[in-house]
Amino acid sequence: MGRWSLDDLLALLWGAGGLVVSGYFLHLAFGPGSLGEPWPLLGLAVVALVGFSIVAVRHRRAANAARAARESGPVGGWRPAPVVPDVGSVPVPAERPAPPDLSPEGRAELARVVGILDRAGLFRPRTPRPVDLMEAVADAGEPVTASSVLSASWEGGYYHPDFEPDAHLAALAFHESHVEQLEDDLREQVADLARLTGTPIRVEHLAVSGRRTELTLALVGKDLPLSWASHPKYLSTVLHVAVARALPEVRLAWTWSDQGAWLAVPRTDLRALNAELGRAGEWTLVADEEPVAAGEVVPRGD
């Protein structure tokens, strides 16, 4: 049947059946030799048409969903070609556990979200193939979100040894919310912000103690002194918000997961991006957020 499926055929049959049955009742009601009062038969015709139509529409929707899932993936299908390991002297288990998988709807949503993020300019220098992200996204569970897709772009090598995260993440930075917050970590965060905003940012002074962080940045010809109550293992956002507010022409944005924040400068309007993503996630401007000093909100000892 080519592109036709069983649900397509059933939708056609139920639709045609509804017309035939309702037409038969109408014939009995108004045709030659009609059987008395026509209104009961007219009611049966309406009920038959509505009932058959509901079933036909359900089959049609099922066919469309399956077609969208089938056509959203790569030409070769969603299953990657099996990789034959170079066993050498290492024994290979006879059976391997099946990798996590997405439902047909999840696969279609994965391809949709990848397309949206790609149009927003968030994948550079090239866009990952949805098929290479499928297992990592499935491991995070459904529904598919922008955060789980971005995390899969970072972790795809676990399931695909040839996967190269650096080929896709040049326009993004991920700052984990529960990690060490030492001087080297803060310098890396500053370097990420400089890369994303395209602005030279130099650390003039940095001192991290167990309870407080002192940081002075040089950017746009000015010194930006910062100080906040820090926590040695939780992310503070004082740095991020300060840099974003110092660069109002750069629309630095982020989206959060339970593990941290993905930062980028999307090339599309955030309202349009969020409208496209729908329940898959939301991006907000960093400059619009209130900064959080982890030492003020996280109890000591955690």
N, C-alpha and C positions, 0 to 999 in steps of 0.2 A: 504493500500500500504506500510505499515511498514515505512521505512525511506524515501520512495518516496513522493514527494509533487506534487501539480498540476503543478508547474513550471517545475519540472523534466519531467512530461508527455508531457507538451507542447513543451519543448525543443526537446524531442524525435520525436514528431509528425512533428514539423516544419523542423527538420533535414531530416527526412524521406521524407517529402513532397518535399523538395528541390531536393533530389536525383531523385524522381519520375518525377517531372516536367521537370528538366533539361534532364533526360534520354529520356523523350518523345520527346523533341525538337531535341535531337541528333538523335533519330530514324527517325524523319521526315527529317532531313538534310542528313543523310548518309545511312539510311536503304533502304530496297527494296522499290521501287516506290517512291524514294525521290522526293521532290517538287522543281525542278530547282536548282538554285544557293544555296549552303548549308550555306554560311557565315552569312546571316541574322538570320537563325535559330540557328546557333552556338552562335551568340551574345545573342539571347534570352535565350539560355541554360545557358550561363555564368551569365547573369543578374538574372535569376531565382535562380540559385544555391547560388549566393552571397546574394541576398535579403532574401531568406529563412534561410540561415546560420546566418545572422546578428540577425534575430528574435530568432533563436534557441539559439544562444550564450547569448543573453540578458536574456532569460528565465533561462538558466543554471546558469548564474551569480546570478540571483535573488534567485534561489533555494539554491545555495551554501551559500549566505549571510544569508538566513533564517536558514539554517542548522547550520552555525557557531554560530549564536546567540542562537539557541536552545541548542546546545551542550556545550556552554561555561559556562553556569551557573551550579548551584548545581543540584544534582540528583532530588531533589524534586521540581525543577522549580524555577523561579525567584521570585514568589510571596511568601512572608513569611506567615506562618500560622497566622490567625487573633488572636490577643490577647484579651481575654475577661477580661475587667477591673473588679476589686473588687469595686463595686459601693458604697456599704455601704449606707450611707444616702445622698450621693451626686448624684444628678440627672445626667443621661448620655444623651447627645443630641441624638435625633432620627437619625440624619444624620450627618456624619462628612465629611469634604472636603477630596477629594481624594488626597493622597500624590503625590508629583511630580514623574514623571516616565521618563525613558529613552527610546529612540527608540531601535528597535532590533539591529541596528548597534552600538548604544551607549552602550548597554549591552555587546555586544561582545568586544568592545574596553575597557570597564571597566575591564572585566575579563582578557584581554590581558595585560593591564597596571599593574594590581595587580600581575600577574605572573612575569612580568619583574622586578618589585620592590622587589618581594620576592626572586627571583634568585640573586639580587644584595645584599641580606642580610639586607634590610631596614626594614623588619617587624620582630620584636622580642618582646617577646619570641615566639609568634605564628602569623600566617598570618590571617588577617580578611577575612571573606567570602564576595565575591563580592555582594551577595544578601543583606548583612547588610549595605552596603555602597551606594546602588543604589539610594535611595531617596535623601540623602545628596549630592551626585554627581549630580543628576538631578537638584537639587535646584541651583547648581552653573551654570548649563547650558551645552550644548554641543558646540564644541567637548570636549570629556573627556580628561583631562590633568593629568599629574603626580601630580601637585599641588592640583587639585580638589580631587583626590583620597586620597592624604595624609590628606587634610583638613577633608574629610569625615571620615577618620580613627580617627580623633580627635573629630568630632562632631556627630558621628553616634548615640549616645545616645538620641539625640533629637527625632529620629524616632523609635528607638529600646531601650526601657528603660533598658533592660538587657545587652546592649552593654557595653563592658569594654575597653575604649581607652588605658589604661595602659598595657593591654595585648598585644598591637601591636607596641607601640611607644618607646620601650627601646633603639632602635638604632637611634633615631631621636630626634631633638630638633627644636622647632619653635620659632624664634625671630621676634616679630611683629615690623613693621616699624613705626607705629604711636601709641606709648604708652608712659606711664611715664618712664623716665630714671633716677630713683632715685638710691641711693646707694644699696638698697635691690635688685632692678632689675638688676643692674650690677653684683652683687654677684651671682645672679641666672644664669646669662649668663656665668660667669666664671665657675660655677659648671657644667653647660651643656657642655662646651668645655672640661673640665677635664673628664667628663663621656664619651663623644664621642671619645676622643683621647686616653683614657686609661692612661692619664698622671697626676700625682699629680700637681695641680696648686694652689698656696696659694696667697691670697691677702695680701700683705705687707702694702700697703697704698692706701687709697681711699678717695678722696675729690671731691664732686660734688657741683658746684655752678650753678647759672643760665646761665652762659656763658662758663664755662670751666670745664673739668673733668681731674683730676690728678689720675693716677692709676699706682701702681707698683706691678708686679707679680713676684713670685718666682717659676720657673719651670726649670727642667733639671739642677739644681745646679747653676742657674744664676738668677740675678735680671733683670726684664724687665720693665724699666720705660716708661710710656706712658702718653701723654698729648694731648688733642685735644679740639677744639672749639665745645662745646656740645650744644644741644638743649634739653630743659626739656621734650619734647614730641615726639622726633623723634630719631630713631635708628641711631647710628654711627657704622661704621664697622671697626674702627681702632683696637679695641680689637681683633676681629675675625682674621683679616689679620695678626696681629702681632703674635698671638699664632700659626697660621698655618705656618708662615714663620720660627718660632722658632722650629718647629717640622717637618722638611722637609721629614722625613721618614713616617709620617702619612698623608695620602691623604685626608685631610678634604675637603669636597665639599659642595656646596649648590645649591639650585634651588629656584628661586624667584617667588613670585606671587605679586599681587597688595597689599597684606596685610603684606608681610614680607618674611623672608627667612627660608626654611627648610634646616637644616644642618645634615650631616651624614658622615660616612666613608664607602662608598660602597666597597664591596669586589670584584667587577668586575671593569675592566678597563673602565674609563669614556667614551672613544670613542666607545667602544662596547655597553655600556649602552645607550648612546645617539643615536647610530645607531638603536638600538632596539626600543627606544621610538619614534623616528621619530618626527612628529609634536606634540606629546604629551608632550614634555618638554625637557629641557636641563640642565644637571648638569655641573658645572665648579669648578675647584680647587680654594679654597679660597685664597691660597697663590699667585695665578696668578692675582688676582684682585687688583686694586688700592684702598687703604682705603678711606672711605668717612667720613669726620667730618660733622655731620648734621648742626652744627652751622655755617658752611661756605657756605652751599648750600640752607638752608631753611630760608626764611625771618623771622625775629622776629615778633611775634604777630600771626603767623599761629598756 
